[in-house]
Amino acid sequence: MTINELQDEVIAEFEDFTDWMDRYQMLIDLGNDLEVLDNQYKTESNLINGCQSRVWVQCDYTDGLIKLTADSDALIVKGIIALLIRVLSSHTPTEILDADLYFIDRIGLREHLSPTRSNGLLSMIKQIRMYALAYKTKEEQQ
């Protein structure tokens, strides 16, 4: 599936809930379903700066695709990173760099996060895009 198709799928799922308490619960459920991040990847270099909570993002590059895994010590934040992984993981660096992540605003996520969580969301996206840029640059040099 393309990034936009995945975003549309997320939007459709969130449209089923009009109450934000239900949407928060969905985020918590998504976080609980997230693949466990091996402790070896919970390092300072994988820690996202700018997040109120501790968030680790591991990025691997195989066969031209970026594979993301992550964890957080906060339930809602873990759900947010689970959404980002669902939409962005298993795509090429160029696809990730070119993606307009419209689902964040369409599901109302940005407006329902505290300022510190909103900054954390932007930091997670920035870090994922930095990984994509690094792998794209490396790809072009080969």
Backbone as CSV, one residue per row, in Angstrom:
resi,resn,N_x,N_y,N_z,CA_x,CA_y,CA_z,C_x,C_y,C_z
1,MET,0.832,-1.190,0.000,0.000,0.000,0.000,0.877,1.254,0.000
2,THR,0.373,2.296,-0.612,1.109,3.556,-0.614,0.920,4.261,0.728
3,ILE,1.757,5.255,0.980,1.636,6.038,2.213,0.262,6.703,2.278
4,ASN,-0.204,7.257,1.164,-1.511,7.913,1.170,-2.645,6.921,1.412
5,GLU,-2.551,5.732,0.863,-3.577,4.716,1.117,-3.599,4.340,2.596
6,LEU,-2.437,4.223,3.197,-2.354,3.913,4.623,-2.917,5.057,5.464
7,GLN,-2.617,6.289,5.065,-3.169,7.446,5.777,-4.697,7.454,5.691
8,ASP,-5.234,7.179,4.507,-6.686,7.162,4.328,-7.333,6.075,5.185
9,GLU,-6.636,4.957,5.333,-7.123,3.864,6.172,-7.186,4.307,7.646
10,VAL,-6.156,4.993,8.105,-6.125,5.505,9.476,-7.254,6.512,9.691
11,ILE,-7.434,7.407,8.734,-8.499,8.415,8.833,-9.861,7.734,8.943
12,ALA,-10.094,6.727,8.116,-11.375,6.006,8.147,-11.604,5.342,9.502
13,GLU,-10.568,4.763,10.069,-10.696,4.118,11.379,-11.022,5.128,12.471
14,PHE,-10.388,6.286,12.426,-10.627,7.299,13.455,-11.987,7.971,13.284
15,GLU,-12.520,7.984,12.065,-13.832,8.586,11.839,-14.944,7.804,12.545
16,ASP,-14.676,6.559,12.885,-15.659,5.752,13.609,-15.905,6.287,15.018
17,PHE,-14.991,7.107,15.522,-15.097,7.643,16.881,-15.253,9.152,16.842
18,THR,-16.310,9.646,17.462,-16.506,11.098,17.524,-16.005,11.671,18.846
19,ASP,-15.964,10.845,19.869,-15.510,11.261,21.186,-13.994,11.078,21.287
20,TRP,-13.293,12.123,21.756,-11.840,12.025,21.826,-11.348,11.057,22.874
21,MET,-12.161,10.764,23.867,-11.747,9.744,24.841,-11.643,8.387,24.134
22,ASP,-12.552,8.116,23.207,-12.492,6.870,22.429,-11.273,6.861,21.513
23,ARG,-10.950,8.019,20.949,-9.767,8.112,20.080,-8.477,7.916,20.874
24,TYR,-8.434,8.479,22.089,-7.271,8.250,22.950,-7.150,6.768,23.286
25,GLN,-8.286,6.123,23.539,-8.257,4.698,23.845,-7.737,3.905,22.645
26,MET,-8.128,4.337,21.441,-7.638,3.675,20.232,-6.118,3.835,20.123
27,LEU,-5.613,5.021,20.442,-4.164,5.241,20.428,-3.470,4.327,21.429
28,ILE,-4.043,4.210,22.609,-3.458,3.335,23.630,-3.451,1.889,23.136
29,ASP,-4.560,1.462,22.524,-4.629,0.100,21.984,-3.581,-0.128,20.899
30,LEU,-3.404,0.872,20.024,-2.388,0.761,18.969,-0.993,0.632,19.584
31,GLY,-0.742,1.409,20.618,0.545,1.335,21.304,0.763,-0.017,21.948
32,ASN,-0.298,-0.577,22.531,-0.183,-1.891,23.157,0.064,-2.989,22.134
33,ASP,-0.397,-2.774,20.895,-0.206,-3.760,19.826,1.134,-3.616,19.115
34,LEU,1.873,-2.554,19.443,3.146,-2.285,18.775,4.141,-3.406,19.059
35,GLU,4.844,-3.796,18.012,5.899,-4.809,18.149,6.899,-4.356,19.205
36,VAL,7.289,-5.266,20.065,8.203,-4.943,21.159,9.574,-4.561,20.593
37,LEU,10.093,-3.445,21.073,11.425,-3.004,20.662,12.452,-3.676,21.570
38,ASP,13.384,-4.360,20.961,14.434,-5.047,21.714,15.209,-4.023,22.547
39,ASN,15.519,-4.392,23.773,16.234,-3.486,24.681,17.557,-2.981,24.125
40,GLN,18.173,-3.736,23.230,19.451,-3.281,22.654,19.297,-1.995,21.844
41,TYR,18.056,-1.685,21.422,17.812,-0.474,20.636,17.361,0.704,21.489
42,LYS,17.189,0.477,22.785,16.805,1.570,23.679,18.067,2.281,24.148
43,THR,18.666,2.988,23.197,19.934,3.675,23.428,19.742,5.180,23.300
44,GLU,20.718,5.911,23.761,20.684,7.376,23.644,20.576,7.814,22.181
45,SER,21.261,7.099,21.290,21.246,7.498,19.876,19.875,7.278,19.229
46,ASN,19.054,6.399,19.776,17.711,6.167,19.244,16.641,6.961,19.981
47,LEU,17.029,7.675,21.016,16.090,8.467,21.805,15.746,9.751,21.048
48,ILE,14.455,10.048,20.967,14.005,11.246,20.251,14.126,12.454,21.161
49,ASN,14.876,13.450,20.719,14.994,14.701,21.462,13.742,15.537,21.227
50,GLY,13.304,16.249,22.249,12.147,17.121,22.098,10.848,16.490,22.551
51,CYS,10.904,15.258,23.028,9.704,14.595,23.531,9.700,14.672,25.052
52,GLN,8.518,14.933,25.603,8.357,14.949,27.051,8.567,13.538,27.596
53,SER,8.067,12.551,26.867,8.232,11.145,27.238,9.489,10.602,26.582
54,ARG,9.889,9.432,27.017,11.023,8.780,26.371,10.492,7.973,25.183
55,VAL,11.037,8.258,24.010,10.635,7.569,22.779,11.905,7.146,22.050
56,TRP,11.963,5.862,21.733,13.094,5.333,20.970,12.588,4.891,19.607
57,VAL,13.326,5.264,18.557,12.990,4.831,17.203,14.210,4.169,16.595
58,GLN,14.038,2.924,16.193,15.086,2.162,15.510,14.733,2.132,14.031
59,CYS,15.707,2.452,13.217,15.501,2.472,11.770,16.475,1.498,11.122
60,ASP,15.940,0.576,10.333,16.769,-0.358,9.573,16.463,-0.171,8.096
61,TYR,17.448,-0.461,7.277,17.321,-0.266,5.829,17.662,-1.572,5.134
62,THR,16.657,-2.156,4.487,16.841,-3.434,3.817,16.145,-3.421,2.465
63,ASP,16.878,-3.827,1.432,16.306,-3.922,0.081,15.634,-2.631,-0.369
64,GLY,16.233,-1.497,-0.011,15.722,-0.206,-0.461,14.558,0.330,0.355
65,LEU,14.167,-0.376,1.410,13.032,0.059,2.228,13.467,0.338,3.661
66,ILE,12.834,1.329,4.259,13.094,1.671,5.649,12.094,0.922,6.518
67,LYS,12.615,0.242,7.525,11.787,-0.500,8.477,11.965,0.163,9.834
68,LEU,10.854,0.613,10.420,10.888,1.312,11.695,10.322,0.447,12.816
69,THR,10.961,0.505,13.955,10.426,-0.066,15.179,10.624,0.990,16.261
70,ALA,9.786,0.950,17.289,9.871,2.001,18.305,9.230,1.550,19.603
71,ASP,9.452,2.371,20.618,8.818,2.156,21.911,8.789,3.490,22.647
72,SER,7.901,3.574,23.626,7.819,4.750,24.480,7.375,4.315,25.863
73,ASP,7.708,5.135,26.849,7.274,4.846,28.205,5.920,5.472,28.523
74,ALA,5.299,6.127,27.539,3.974,6.741,27.713,2.991,6.100,26.742
75,LEU,1.832,5.701,27.241,0.883,4.936,26.433,0.391,5.675,25.191
76,ILE,-0.030,6.919,25.339,-0.554,7.657,24.180,0.559,7.924,23.171
77,VAL,1.725,8.271,23.657,2.869,8.517,22.764,3.232,7.235,22.015
78,LYS,3.147,6.113,22.701,3.421,4.831,22.052,2.412,4.587,20.925
79,GLY,1.167,4.987,21.133,0.155,4.887,20.083,0.437,5.810,18.918
80,ILE,0.931,6.997,19.208,1.259,7.958,18.147,2.399,7.421,17.282
81,ILE,3.435,6.905,17.918,4.551,6.362,17.134,4.109,5.118,16.378
82,ALA,3.165,4.353,16.944,2.619,3.191,16.230,1.924,3.634,14.948
83,LEU,1.206,4.753,14.994,0.567,5.292,13.777,1.615,5.698,12.747
84,LEU,2.660,6.376,13.199,3.714,6.796,12.267,4.388,5.589,11.629
85,ILE,4.639,4.564,12.418,5.252,3.346,11.886,4.322,2.705,10.858
86,ARG,3.049,2.616,11.189,2.077,2.002,10.273,2.049,2.706,8.920
87,VAL,2.133,4.035,8.948,2.046,4.818,7.717,3.374,4.861,6.960
88,LEU,4.495,4.946,7.673,5.778,5.216,7.012,6.708,4.013,6.851
89,SER,6.603,3.027,7.722,7.531,1.906,7.647,7.308,1.077,6.380
90,SER,8.381,0.465,5.906,8.363,-0.386,4.711,8.129,0.417,3.429
91,HIS,8.647,1.638,3.426,8.626,2.477,2.220,10.047,2.940,1.917
92,THR,10.233,3.463,0.732,11.550,3.944,0.338,11.842,5.284,1.016
93,PRO,13.121,5.634,1.124,13.458,6.943,1.683,12.765,8.085,0.935
94,THR,12.725,8.014,-0.386,12.093,9.078,-1.178,10.608,9.190,-0.870
95,GLU,9.928,8.053,-0.755,8.497,8.085,-0.423,8.269,8.752,0.931
96,ILE,9.110,8.449,1.887,8.970,9.038,3.216,9.253,10.536,3.179
97,LEU,10.304,10.922,2.467,10.649,12.342,2.379,9.586,13.154,1.637
98,ASP,8.946,12.542,0.647,7.940,13.243,-0.152,6.541,13.207,0.459
99,ALA,6.361,12.440,1.520,5.023,12.244,2.088,4.489,13.509,2.757
100,ASP,3.249,13.829,2.440,2.504,14.868,3.132,1.665,14.135,4.175
101,LEU,2.032,14.245,5.424,1.360,13.485,6.478,0.065,14.189,6.899
102,TYR,-0.893,14.194,5.990,-2.163,14.887,6.209,-3.059,14.200,7.225
103,PHE,-2.816,12.928,7.481,-3.689,12.205,8.413,-3.649,12.796,9.824
104,ILE,-2.528,13.382,10.209,-2.367,13.937,11.554,-3.415,15.015,11.818
105,ASP,-3.583,15.922,10.855,-4.589,16.969,11.011,-5.997,16.436,10.758
106,ARG,-6.146,15.536,9.804,-7.474,15.027,9.453,-8.126,14.236,10.585
107,ILE,-7.330,13.548,11.398,-7.930,12.826,12.524,-8.006,13.713,13.770
108,GLY,-7.497,14.952,13.665,-7.569,15.893,14.776,-6.507,15.682,15.828
109,LEU,-5.491,14.923,15.490,-4.465,14.579,16.466,-3.718,15.811,16.973
110,ARG,-3.259,16.621,16.066,-2.441,17.772,16.467,-3.210,18.702,17.408
111,GLU,-4.482,18.934,17.107,-5.249,19.882,17.929,-5.648,19.309,19.292
112,HIS,-5.586,17.991,19.450,-5.970,17.374,20.715,-4.774,16.927,21.556
113,LEU,-3.588,17.293,21.147,-2.393,16.984,21.927,-1.963,18.212,22.715
114,SER,-1.371,17.978,23.866,-0.797,19.093,24.616,0.352,19.666,23.790
115,PRO,0.734,20.913,24.050,1.853,21.493,23.290,3.131,20.651,23.352
116,THR,3.425,20.057,24.510,4.649,19.260,24.607,4.527,17.972,23.792
117,ARG,3.345,17.349,23.786,3.160,16.133,22.979,3.176,16.483,21.491
118,SER,2.614,17.637,21.146,2.626,18.073,19.751,4.060,18.294,19.274
119,ASN,4.877,18.898,20.131,6.305,19.077,19.803,6.994,17.723,19.666
120,GLY,6.622,16.791,20.528,7.185,15.450,20.456,6.828,14.757,19.153
121,LEU,5.586,14.921,18.714,5.138,14.359,17.431,5.994,14.915,16.291
122,LEU,6.186,16.220,16.293,7.016,16.839,15.250,8.452,16.329,15.315
123,SER,8.963,16.115,16.520,10.328,15.584,16.680,10.428,14.161,16.146
124,MET,9.385,13.341,16.371,9.391,11.966,15.852,9.413,11.979,14.329
125,ILE,8.573,12.819,13.736,8.513,12.916,12.275,9.854,13.406,11.726
126,LYS,10.407,14.421,12.369,11.690,14.973,11.924,12.779,13.898,11.955
127,GLN,12.824,13.101,13.030,13.852,12.058,13.151,13.676,10.985,12.076
128,ILE,12.436,10.577,11.828,12.179,9.568,10.797,12.611,10.102,9.434
129,ARG,12.329,11.366,9.184,12.733,11.968,7.902,14.253,12.114,7.812
130,MET,14.910,12.345,8.935,16.375,12.412,8.925,16.970,11.050,8.577
131,TYR,16.390,9.990,9.131,16.836,8.635,8.765,16.650,8.423,7.257
132,ALA,15.486,8.815,6.751,15.192,8.632,5.325,16.190,9.422,4.471
133,LEU,16.485,10.642,4.872,17.434,11.468,4.124,18.831,10.841,4.138
134,ALA,19.230,10.327,5.276,20.550,9.695,5.377,20.638,8.483,4.449
135,TYR,19.605,7.654,4.434,19.633,6.470,3.572,19.508,6.841,2.099
136,LYS,18.761,7.881,1.799,18.655,8.323,0.399,20.011,8.835,-0.089
137,THR,20.685,9.605,0.739,22.002,10.133,0.388,22.996,8.986,0.186
138,LYS,22.965,8.033,1.094,23.854,6.877,0.990,23.569,6.085,-0.292
139,GLU,22.284,5.945,-0.618,21.839,5.239,-1.829,22.405,5.926,-3.082
140,GLU,22.319,7.243,-3.101,22.757,8.015,-4.270,24.268,7.983,-4.442
141,GLN,25.005,7.763,-3.366,26.462,7.723,-3.448,26.993,6.378,-3.918
142,GLN,26.135,5.377,-3.957,26.599,4.060,-4.368,26.527,3.880,-5.864
